[in-house]
Amino acid sequence: MTPRIKFLMCAPDHYDVDYVINPWMEGNIHKSSRDRAVEQWQGLHHIIKEHAIVDLVQPQKGVPDMVFTANAGLVLGKNVVLSRFLHKERQGEEPFFKAWFEENGYTVYELPKDLPFEGAGDALLDREGRWLWAGYGFRSELDSHPYLAKWLDIEVLSLRLIDDRFYHLDTCFCPLANGYLLYYPGAFDSYSNRLIEMRVAAEKRIPIEEADAVNFACNAVNIDHIVVMNKASDSLKARLGEVGFQVIETPLTEFLKAGGAAKCLTLRTTEPVREELHANVYVESRILKIEGHLLDSGLINRALDLIVDNGGSFQVLNFSLGEQRQSTSAAEVKVSAPSHEVMESILSHLIDLGAVDLPQDERDAKLEPVEKNGVAPDDFYVTTIYPTEVRISGEWVQVQNQRMDGAIAITRTPQGIVAKCKLLRDLEVGEEVVVDVLGIRTIRKTESREKRNAEEFSFMSAGVSSERRVELVVEQVAWELRKIRDAGGKVVVTAGPVVIHTGGGEHLSRLIREGYVQALLGGNAIAVHDIEQSMLGTSLGVDMKRGVAVRGGHRHHLKAINTIRRYGSIAKAVEAGIINSGIMYECVKNDVPFVLAGSIRDDGPLPDTQMDLIKAQVEYAKHIRGAEMILMLSSMLHSIGVGNMTPAGVKMVCVDINPAVVTKLSDRGSIESVGVVTDVGLFLSLLVQQLDKLTSPYVTKAR
Ligand SMILES: NC(=O)c1ccc[n+]([C@@H]2O[C@H](COP(=O)([O-])OP(=O)(O)OC[C@H]3O[C@@H](n4cnc5c(N)ncnc54)[C@H](O)[C@@H]3O)[C@@H](O)[C@H]2O)c1
C-alpha cells in the first residue's frame, strides 16, 4: 500500500440511469440493478483501499451521477478547478463537490458560467506530472484549457474527441506510471493523434482495439504497477504485463450502462506539483466578423461547421439579424483552436467564406522573402478563386491575377506596392510572399435576396442539376450566351473529344461560327477527331452519320494527324482546302484562338498541340483572362485545369455525364458555377435549338 495516495469516491446509494446524456445511457433508463451496482462499487472500493486511502463524499438524492467523482473537478496540489457540467442534469452536483473540496482545504477555482469543463473526466495528468492532457469536443470547451494552465501553472495539451461513445477523455485515454500511455486512437482526430505521438515515444504507447475500448479498458485506475479496470482482453493483459503492469479486473457493468467505469468512479486527490514546470498553453483565440445573408444562404452554418470539423471550437459573441429581406446579417464569432497550426487552417477556410479577423483590421500581412526561384517560404498563404486583399504598411492592396492554388507575391515599385497571385514556379528572388493568415481578406459578393433569386444561375446554385432540369439550364445558358455575345463579351469553351463522338461537333461549330465563342481550349484529341470527321466522315473510325464502324476506320485518326503534319498546321490545312468544316475549321475561319494542350496519351501529336505543359498552362491562362463565361464540355482533364485558373465571378457551366466530375468542378462554393449531368451531344443540340428560339434582347449588336 502507498498511503500517501488518496482517492475520493461516492457510494452508489442514489445511483440509477435516470436520463440520457451519452450513447451508453440510451435504452438503459432504470435498467441498472441497484444491488448489483452496490456490489460492484464495493468490489472496486475494496481493491483501491488495498493500495491507497479512500475518502468518501456523501451521496445526494436527485444527482445519481455523483457516484462518478472523477467529474468533481481537477486537482493539482492543493488547487482544484471545479467542474462546470455541460448538462443541467449534472449541474446539481457542483455545490456538493465544492463544499467537500473547501472542507478539505483545497483552493477552489470556478470557471465562468457557460464555459463547460468536466474535471478529471476530461483532464488527465501525465503520471510523471510533466503536463496535463485535456480533452474537448463533447463535454468540455476548448476555451476552458487556458484557465487550467493559468490556475494550475502547468502545460496543457489539448486533445479533440470525435467519437461520442468516448465523450470524456478518461473513457479512451489513460496515462500510466513510467510514462506509458494506454489509449484508443480511434477516439481522436488526426491532429490529436499526431500530438500524442509527438509527446509519447512509440515504445511507451499502448494503443488498444475497439473491443477493449468499449469495455472501458482505458477507464482504468493506475496506482504504481497496478491497473484496475472493468475488463481487458488477454492480449491487452499480456501487453500490459510485458511492461510491468498487473491488471486487476473488477466487473463494473452496471456503471457502464451510464457510460462510466473504474476511473470515472474515483478521483485522485493527491497529485504532486512539480515546481520546476510552468504554465504553457497552445490554445489560440480570434474574434472574426462574418457578414452577408448568413441565415438564408446557410453561410453561418457552414462557417460554424467548418470550425468544428477542423478541430476548433466557437462562441457566437454577437449576432445582428438583418431585419429587412434585403438587409444582411452580421456575426461576431470567437474561434478557438488547440494550436496556431490548427488556427491557421481554420482561418484560411473562414477567409474563403469572407470572414474578417477583427483585431486584424490593425494588423499587416506577414511577409517572407523568396529565397529560391520557384519556391515559396514555408507556411505561405494558398490563394482561392475569390477577390483578395492584403494589408501592407497599413493599406489594403488588391491582389491581381486572382486564381486558385497560388501564392501572393509582393513587389515594391516606385508606383507603389503590387500584390499578385503567382504559381509557385513563377516566384522570383526579390519578391516577398504572404505567409500565415494575418492581414488577408477575401471579398464575397453579398447580393440582395431578390437579386439572388432573380439571377439567371441562382436556381441551379443548390447543386448539380438533375436530368429533368437540363432543359431549364439550357434555356438559361442560351440566354446568357446571347447576352454576352451581343454585348461584345467573352465566352471560353473547353471541350474534350466526346463532343465529336456524341455528334455535338456540328453544334459547337455553329456556336463558333455565330460568334458565341471567343476562345477554345482543349487537347490533341478534340482537334484530331474533329478533323477526322471533317476529312473522312468518321470519329475514331465510326461513321458519324450511320453510327457504325467503317472498315479500316481505326486508322483514320492517324491519317488525319498525318495530313495535318504534312501541311504544317491546322490553319494551313484549312487554307489549302483540306479541311472544310468542323470546329477547328470554324476557329480558323472566324479568328477564334484555340489552345491544344498536350498529354501523355496523345497520338501524333498535331503540330498545333503544345507539348510543353507549362507553356500550355500559360496560354490557357491568357485566354481565360477577361472571360465572363466558361463552358466546360466533357473533358475532366482540361476542365479541372481551367477551373483552377479561373477567379470567382466567372460563370462556369460544366457538362459531363459523370455526376462526380460535375460535382468536383461546380463545387467551388461559388454561386456562379453550375453543373449539368447529361450527354454533351444532347446538351449542345438543345443549346443551338434554344438559341434559335431566342430573339436578341438588344437592338444593336456590338460585334
Ligand atoms: N488520340 C488522341 O490523341 C487522344 C485520344 C483521347 C484523349 N486524348 C487526350 O487525353 C486527354 C484527356 O482526354 P479527355 O478530355 O477526353 O478525357 P477526360 O477523361 O479528361 O474527360 C472525358 C470526360 O467526358 C465525360 N463523358 C464521357 N461520355 C460523355 C458523354 N456522352 N457526355 C458528356 N460527358 C461525357 C467523362 O465522364 C469524362 O469526365 C486530353 O488531353 C486528350 O486530348 C488524346
The ligand as an SDF file (V2000), in Angstrom:
LIG
                    3D

 44 48  0  0  0  0  0  0  0  0999 V2000
   -5.9390   10.2370  -79.9740 N   0  0  0  0  0  0  0  0  0  0  0  0
   -5.5430   11.0960  -79.0800 C   0  0  0  0  0  0  0  0  0  0  0  0
   -4.5970   11.8220  -79.2490 O   0  0  0  0  0  0  0  0  0  0  0  0
   -6.2880   11.1840  -77.7910 C   0  0  0  0  0  0  0  0  0  0  0  0
   -7.4470   10.4460  -77.5790 C   0  0  0  0  0  0  0  0  0  0  0  0
   -8.1650   10.6260  -76.4110 C   0  0  0  0  0  0  0  0  0  0  0  0
   -7.6940   11.5350  -75.4710 C   0  0  0  0  0  0  0  0  0  0  0  0
   -6.5630   12.2400  -75.6790 N   0  0  0  0  0  0  0  0  0  0  0  0
   -6.0720   13.2520  -74.7450 C   0  0  0  0  0  0  0  0  0  0  0  0
   -6.2160   12.8000  -73.4350 O   0  0  0  0  0  0  0  0  0  0  0  0
   -6.5690   13.8780  -72.5850 C   0  0  0  0  0  0  0  0  0  0  0  0
   -7.8380   13.5920  -71.8100 C   0  0  0  0  0  0  0  0  0  0  0  0
   -8.9040   13.3520  -72.6940 O   0  0  0  0  0  0  0  0  0  0  0  0
  -10.4030   13.6480  -72.3900 P   0  0  0  0  0  0  0  0  0  0  0  0
  -10.5980   15.0980  -72.1520 O   0  0  0  0  0  0  0  0  0  0  0  0
  -11.2280   13.0070  -73.4150 O   0  0  0  0  0  0  0  0  0  0  0  0
  -10.6100   12.7500  -71.1060 O   0  0  0  0  0  0  0  0  0  0  0  0
  -11.1280   13.0360  -69.6590 P   0  0  0  0  0  0  0  0  0  0  0  0
  -11.1880   11.6900  -69.0450 O   0  0  0  0  0  0  0  0  0  0  0  0
  -10.3460   14.0870  -69.0100 O   0  0  0  0  0  0  0  0  0  0  0  0
  -12.6080   13.5880  -69.8750 O   0  0  0  0  0  0  0  0  0  0  0  0
  -13.6290   12.9080  -70.5420 C   0  0  0  0  0  0  0  0  0  0  0  0
  -14.9170   13.2870  -69.8170 C   0  0  0  0  0  0  0  0  0  0  0  0
  -16.0160   13.0770  -70.6640 O   0  0  0  0  0  0  0  0  0  0  0  0
  -17.0920   12.5620  -69.9030 C   0  0  0  0  0  0  0  0  0  0  0  0
  -18.0380   11.8940  -70.8290 N   0  0  0  0  0  0  0  0  0  0  0  0
  -17.9580   10.6810  -71.3980 C   0  0  0  0  0  0  0  0  0  0  0  0
  -19.0230   10.4810  -72.2080 N   0  0  0  0  0  0  0  0  0  0  0  0
  -19.7850   11.5880  -72.1600 C   0  0  0  0  0  0  0  0  0  0  0  0
  -20.9990   11.9890  -72.7850 C   0  0  0  0  0  0  0  0  0  0  0  0
  -21.6290   11.2220  -73.6560 N   0  0  0  0  0  0  0  0  0  0  0  0
  -21.4820   13.2100  -72.4810 N   0  0  0  0  0  0  0  0  0  0  0  0
  -20.8630   14.0140  -71.5860 C   0  0  0  0  0  0  0  0  0  0  0  0
  -19.7250   13.6900  -70.9850 N   0  0  0  0  0  0  0  0  0  0  0  0
  -19.1690   12.5100  -71.2570 C   0  0  0  0  0  0  0  0  0  0  0  0
  -16.4290   11.6600  -68.9120 C   0  0  0  0  0  0  0  0  0  0  0  0
  -17.2560   11.4600  -67.7930 O   0  0  0  0  0  0  0  0  0  0  0  0
  -15.1450   12.4300  -68.5910 C   0  0  0  0  0  0  0  0  0  0  0  0
  -15.3140   13.2690  -67.4730 O   0  0  0  0  0  0  0  0  0  0  0  0
   -6.7140   15.0790  -73.4620 C   0  0  0  0  0  0  0  0  0  0  0  0
   -5.5440   15.8540  -73.4400 O   0  0  0  0  0  0  0  0  0  0  0  0
   -6.9470   14.4950  -74.8000 C   0  0  0  0  0  0  0  0  0  0  0  0
   -6.5580   15.3670  -75.8210 O   0  0  0  0  0  0  0  0  0  0  0  0
   -5.8340   12.0790  -76.8270 C   0  0  0  0  0  0  0  0  0  0  0  0
  1  2  1  0
  2  3  2  0
  2  4  1  0
  4  5  1  0
  4 44  2  0
  5  6  2  0
  6  7  1  0
  7  8  2  0
  8  9  1  0
  8 44  1  0
  9 10  1  0
  9 42  1  0
 10 11  1  0
 11 12  1  0
 11 40  1  0
 12 13  1  0
 13 14  1  0
 14 15  2  0
 14 16  1  0
 14 17  1  0
 17 18  1  0
 18 19  2  0
 18 20  1  0
 18 21  1  0
 21 22  1  0
 22 23  1  0
 23 24  1  0
 23 38  1  0
 24 25  1  0
 25 26  1  0
 25 36  1  0
 26 27  1  0
 26 35  1  0
 27 28  2  0
 28 29  1  0
 29 30  1  0
 29 35  2  0
 30 31  1  0
 30 32  2  0
 32 33  1  0
 33 34  2  0
 34 35  1  0
 36 37  1  0
 36 38  1  0
 38 39  1  0
 40 41  1  0
 40 42  1  0
 42 43  1  0
M  CHG  2   8   1  16  -1
M  END
$$$$
